[in-house]
Amino acid sequence: MTLDIERLRKYHEFGIRWTTGDEHYKIGDMCRDSYDWDYDMDVSSYNTDDPVTLPGTCAINLYDIDVWDETEEIEAYIMDAVNSHSYFGPVVVIAGDYKHNGQDEDEIIIEDAEVVGIIGWCE
């Protein structure tokens, strides 16, 4: 894992994001907004004739990540969060100042999310 602690500490909201095939981020990149889910078709609206974006980037909430001082503690907390979910693929840590609640458990939507860490491929 590569984590930019200085960038992370600038923000108030944090999450882990499993990226899609067309997202290739580096630390410092701003994330694109995520797409709403089309419940009728049971797919991301990205894959429909009428794509609808959300007001930010979807992620799994990293609650209270800013309570730890040591980088090793933060990294361990992040990896515990990654390992407690059953997603797979490339993972990044994102951060921002404002969030909305998502539809799924622990999901948040971070406005103007910046990549502050790269975890890599996780299964």
C-alpha positions, 0 to 999 in steps of 0.5 A: 500500500502507498498512502500519502498521510499528509494528503489524507490529513487535509480531509474529513471524510475517507473511504476505500473504493474498488475502481472500475475497469476504466478508472486508473488513478494515481495519488493526487488525482481527483476521482470522477463522480460515480453513476447511480444504480438503475434498479429496474435493469439491475446495472449501473446507469453508466451501462444504460441509455440514460446515465445518471451521475451521483454528487461524488464518488462512491466508497466504503466509509472508513469511520474515524480513520483520523483518530490514529496518529501512526501510519502503521495503525492507519494502514492496518485499519484500512486493510481490515476494512478491505478484507471485511468486504467481498469485492475484488479488483483495484482499490484506492483510498479516497478522501474529501470534505463532504459526504452523502450517505449511499444506498448500501451498508457502509457506503458513502458518496464523497464530493470532490474526492481525491486519491490519497492512497493506492492499495492495489489489487484485492480479492 
